[in-house]
Amino acid sequence: MTEFELIKRYFDFAAPHQEEIALGLGDDCALLQLAADEQLAVSTDSLVCGVHFPENAPPFLLGQRSLAVAASDLAAVGASPLAFTLALTLPEACEDWLREFSRGLKQMAGYCGLALIGGDTCRGPLHLCLTVFGSVPQGQALKRSGARAGDLLCVGGHLGDTGGGLALLQKAPAPTNSAADYLLSRYWTPMPQLALGQWLRGKASAAMDISDGLLADCAHLAEASGVCALINEPLLPLSEALLEHFGDKAAMDYALCAGDDYVLLFSLPPEQLSRLQQAFSHVCVIGHIQEGSGVVLLDSNGQPRQAPQSGWQHFR
Amino acid sequence: MTEFELIKRYFDFAAPHQEEIALGLGDDCALLQLAADEQLAVSTDSLVCGVHFPENAPPFLLGQRSLAVAASDLAAVGASPLAFTLALTLPEACEDWLREFSRGLKQMAGYCGLALIGGDTCRGPLHLCLTVFGSVPQGQALKRSGARAGDLLCVGGHLGDTGGGLALLQKAPAPTNSAADYLLSRYWTPMPQLALGQWLRGKASAAMDISDGLLADCAHLAEASGVCALINEPLLPLSEALLEHFGDKAAMDYALCAGDDYVLLFSLPPEQLSRLQQAFSHVCVIGHIQEGSGVVLLDSNGQPRQAPQSGWQHFR
């Protein structure tokens, strides 16, 4: 199988957005065409074998997860998904692996509404690089800056599940029960909150997705906005599965510190809350924005507590 | 040094196209804004250590080369360069390496007029993935399809130099003389033919850049266009350095088969030639397009000859 046959067989899947995609796979560049009042949102993510996923990662799940992780950045800025490119580096062209990877990628592409418009395929240590594209009405992209004192601090859903899922994955054999299954599925198949991100356009004052962990990402949002993010620990939404499997204390640590949640974190003027919760019942208020800087964590007695060590850093 | 410090120190260089770049580094997505009648051209390239460049590649030259290779795809479609993202996977955050790599990248970014708008930095086997963005007036992008019988077949400059340069690089120690220096510099610092690509918009009937080797890429262009590409071997432009160092036969083999030339290959209605050669004196006619399919190679007697094995294939 040549590189060209490989692309044709596994990665030539149809484009859901014909209108914006003037040219897809097969030429030197793909061409995108946006409406005059739209901006293009772009984000690139690498996934490295042994760092971002285990060596024996099931290819179907890896295909789903790699695109979900990348697409979450589109959700974070409120973009409508358009397309993506995939640079796939593989030790060998194993057809079984490619078939399953392609199937998982295609499934997530369908869920997100993302067309595969280009890429590169070559031989080397397993490595994925995805670049995602979305459109956003001019000037309406959500940014990390913009949170103001008095805003509510909110998240789009349960925290810590993927951290728990990863911990389970690193045990061999992984436990099998419904709580473990749930946590593993949350690790492998995070669902980028694209609809929530689009709803928040023009309403949230700042937004991002949680990829480095709640505390670390609250610090990023607070720094970009020049404010202090105050988190009420008892308000953090923890799933029953996470609590059941790990107990209260470890569950809270996962929620605060584990990365890879891929739910949205945002600041919201209080008057927007009721409409938002009607539309998205999983959204939770976890604190508020106040003047100052950094992150303050309040325990169940309303007392500040020392935040645990937080945030993934590749080169620390 | 954390990942964030690394990005700030080495990859936060100023954007030459402020107008189109609504948001650069530091948020979840970058934002690009095109004029209403422009399309966005996008291309992704991976460069894998040990496959696309040697392990001991000098980081300054690697920085230059990696962006040049990616930008050549913008030249191929006639796009005006805008921006790029870089996903950089590194075994360790070595400051000397990063400083030199960043300096080379910045130099080529300045030459091409490309702003660094986003990326991802993580730990793992050395791997680069660059995604480049350009703009092109609606409907005017050059494509591989479109060559017609009677068109001239042209290239943007010398062929085979980079193949010769790579062969020298693989010898230890590399020869040192002015011919070798020239060939090595052509390998490390290909200059994407962006001005030529833009000139060819609305004039060339088909275009691409030579990355897999002349014969392989002529076959791609012929297939996409549904025509036959006829190459007159004596017309191929070979540099004095290549001829001097390798002799006539090997030089011709490099010109026909070695990849990585990154000069443009295009078909041109004959009436455009004189104006083109006034503007770009390095452009050469190497044959013509005729009805049929595939590639025909004519030797110095005008006789068809068997083409040598050609074209790089990652998974052959």
Chai-1 contact restraints between the chains, C-beta under 6 A:
chainA,res_idxA,chainB,res_idxB,connection_type,confidence,min_distance_angstrom,max_distance_angstrom,comment,restraint_id
A,M1,B,F315,contact,1.0,0.0,6.0,A-B,restraint_1
A,T2,B,Q313,contact,1.0,0.0,6.0,A-B,restraint_2
A,T2,B,R316,contact,1.0,0.0,6.0,A-B,restraint_3
A,E3,B,Q313,contact,1.0,0.0,6.0,A-B,restraint_4
A,E3,B,H314,contact,1.0,0.0,6.0,A-B,restraint_5
A,E3,B,F315,contact,1.0,0.0,6.0,A-B,restraint_6
A,A22,B,Q39,contact,1.0,0.0,6.0,A-B,restraint_7
A,D27,B,K143,contact,1.0,0.0,6.0,A-B,restraint_8
A,D27,B,R144,contact,1.0,0.0,6.0,A-B,restraint_9
A,D28,B,D73,contact,1.0,0.0,6.0,A-B,restraint_10
A,D28,B,A76,contact,1.0,0.0,6.0,A-B,restraint_11
A,D28,B,V77,contact,1.0,0.0,6.0,A-B,restraint_12
A,D28,B,M208,contact,1.0,0.0,6.0,A-B,restraint_13
A,C29,B,A41,contact,1.0,0.0,6.0,A-B,restraint_14
A,C29,B,V42,contact,1.0,0.0,6.0,A-B,restraint_15
A,C29,B,S43,contact,1.0,0.0,6.0,A-B,restraint_16
A,C29,B,D73,contact,1.0,0.0,6.0,A-B,restraint_17
A,C29,B,V77,contact,1.0,0.0,6.0,A-B,restraint_18
A,A30,B,V42,contact,1.0,0.0,6.0,A-B,restraint_19
A,L31,B,Q39,contact,1.0,0.0,6.0,A-B,restraint_20
A,L31,B,A41,contact,1.0,0.0,6.0,A-B,restraint_21
A,L31,B,A141,contact,1.0,0.0,6.0,A-B,restraint_22
A,L32,B,L40,contact,1.0,0.0,6.0,A-B,restraint_23
A,Q33,B,Q39,contact,1.0,0.0,6.0,A-B,restraint_24
A,A36,B,A36,contact,1.0,0.0,6.0,A-B,restraint_25
A,Q39,B,A22,contact,1.0,0.0,6.0,A-B,restraint_26
A,Q39,B,L31,contact,1.0,0.0,6.0,A-B,restraint_27
A,Q39,B,Q33,contact,1.0,0.0,6.0,A-B,restraint_28
A,L40,B,L32,contact,1.0,0.0,6.0,A-B,restraint_29
A,A41,B,C29,contact,1.0,0.0,6.0,A-B,restraint_30
A,A41,B,L31,contact,1.0,0.0,6.0,A-B,restraint_31
A,V42,B,C29,contact,1.0,0.0,6.0,A-B,restraint_32
A,V42,B,A30,contact,1.0,0.0,6.0,A-B,restraint_33
A,S43,B,C29,contact,1.0,0.0,6.0,A-B,restraint_34
A,T44,B,T85,contact,1.0,0.0,6.0,A-B,restraint_35
A,T44,B,A87,contact,1.0,0.0,6.0,A-B,restraint_36
A,T44,B,G118,contact,1.0,0.0,6.0,A-B,restraint_37
A,T44,B,G119,contact,1.0,0.0,6.0,A-B,restraint_38
A,T44,B,D120,contact,1.0,0.0,6.0,A-B,restraint_39
A,D45,B,D120,contact,1.0,0.0,6.0,A-B,restraint_40
A,S46,B,A87,contact,1.0,0.0,6.0,A-B,restraint_41
A,S46,B,T89,contact,1.0,0.0,6.0,A-B,restraint_42
A,S46,B,D120,contact,1.0,0.0,6.0,A-B,restraint_43
A,S46,B,C122,contact,1.0,0.0,6.0,A-B,restraint_44
A,V48,B,T89,contact,1.0,0.0,6.0,A-B,restraint_45
A,V48,B,C122,contact,1.0,0.0,6.0,A-B,restraint_46
A,V48,B,G124,contact,1.0,0.0,6.0,A-B,restraint_47
A,V51,B,R123,contact,1.0,0.0,6.0,A-B,restraint_48
A,V51,B,G124,contact,1.0,0.0,6.0,A-B,restraint_49
A,D73,B,D28,contact,1.0,0.0,6.0,A-B,restraint_50
A,D73,B,C29,contact,1.0,0.0,6.0,A-B,restraint_51
A,A76,B,D28,contact,1.0,0.0,6.0,A-B,restraint_52
A,V77,B,D28,contact,1.0,0.0,6.0,A-B,restraint_53
A,V77,B,C29,contact,1.0,0.0,6.0,A-B,restraint_54
A,T85,B,T44,contact,1.0,0.0,6.0,A-B,restraint_55
A,A87,B,T44,contact,1.0,0.0,6.0,A-B,restraint_56
A,A87,B,S46,contact,1.0,0.0,6.0,A-B,restraint_57
A,A87,B,C129,contact,1.0,0.0,6.0,A-B,restraint_58
A,T89,B,S46,contact,1.0,0.0,6.0,A-B,restraint_59
A,T89,B,V48,contact,1.0,0.0,6.0,A-B,restraint_60
A,A93,B,F315,contact,1.0,0.0,6.0,A-B,restraint_61
A,G118,B,T44,contact,1.0,0.0,6.0,A-B,restraint_62
A,G119,B,T44,contact,1.0,0.0,6.0,A-B,restraint_63
A,D120,B,T44,contact,1.0,0.0,6.0,A-B,restraint_64
A,D120,B,D45,contact,1.0,0.0,6.0,A-B,restraint_65
A,D120,B,S46,contact,1.0,0.0,6.0,A-B,restraint_66
A,C122,B,S46,contact,1.0,0.0,6.0,A-B,restraint_67
A,C122,B,V48,contact,1.0,0.0,6.0,A-B,restraint_68
A,C122,B,H314,contact,1.0,0.0,6.0,A-B,restraint_69
A,R123,B,H314,contact,1.0,0.0,6.0,A-B,restraint_70
A,G124,B,V48,contact,1.0,0.0,6.0,A-B,restraint_71
A,G124,B,V51,contact,1.0,0.0,6.0,A-B,restraint_72
A,P125,B,P125,contact,1.0,0.0,6.0,A-B,restraint_73
A,H127,B,H127,contact,1.0,0.0,6.0,A-B,restraint_74
A,C129,B,A87,contact,1.0,0.0,6.0,A-B,restraint_75
A,C129,B,C129,contact,1.0,0.0,6.0,A-B,restraint_76
A,T131,B,T131,contact,1.0,0.0,6.0,A-B,restraint_77
A,A141,B,L31,contact,1.0,0.0,6.0,A-B,restraint_78
A,K143,B,D27,contact,1.0,0.0,6.0,A-B,restraint_79
A,R144,B,D27,contact,1.0,0.0,6.0,A-B,restraint_80
A,M208,B,D28,contact,1.0,0.0,6.0,A-B,restraint_81
A,Q313,B,T2,contact,1.0,0.0,6.0,A-B,restraint_82
A,Q313,B,E3,contact,1.0,0.0,6.0,A-B,restraint_83
A,H314,B,E3,contact,1.0,0.0,6.0,A-B,restraint_84
A,H314,B,C122,contact,1.0,0.0,6.0,A-B,restraint_85
A,H314,B,R123,contact,1.0,0.0,6.0,A-B,restraint_86
A,F315,B,M1,contact,1.0,0.0,6.0,A-B,restraint_87
A,F315,B,E3,contact,1.0,0.0,6.0,A-B,restraint_88
A,F315,B,L6,contact,1.0,0.0,6.0,A-B,restraint_89
A,F315,B,A93,contact,1.0,0.0,6.0,A-B,restraint_90
A,R316,B,T2,contact,1.0,0.0,6.0,A-B,restraint_91
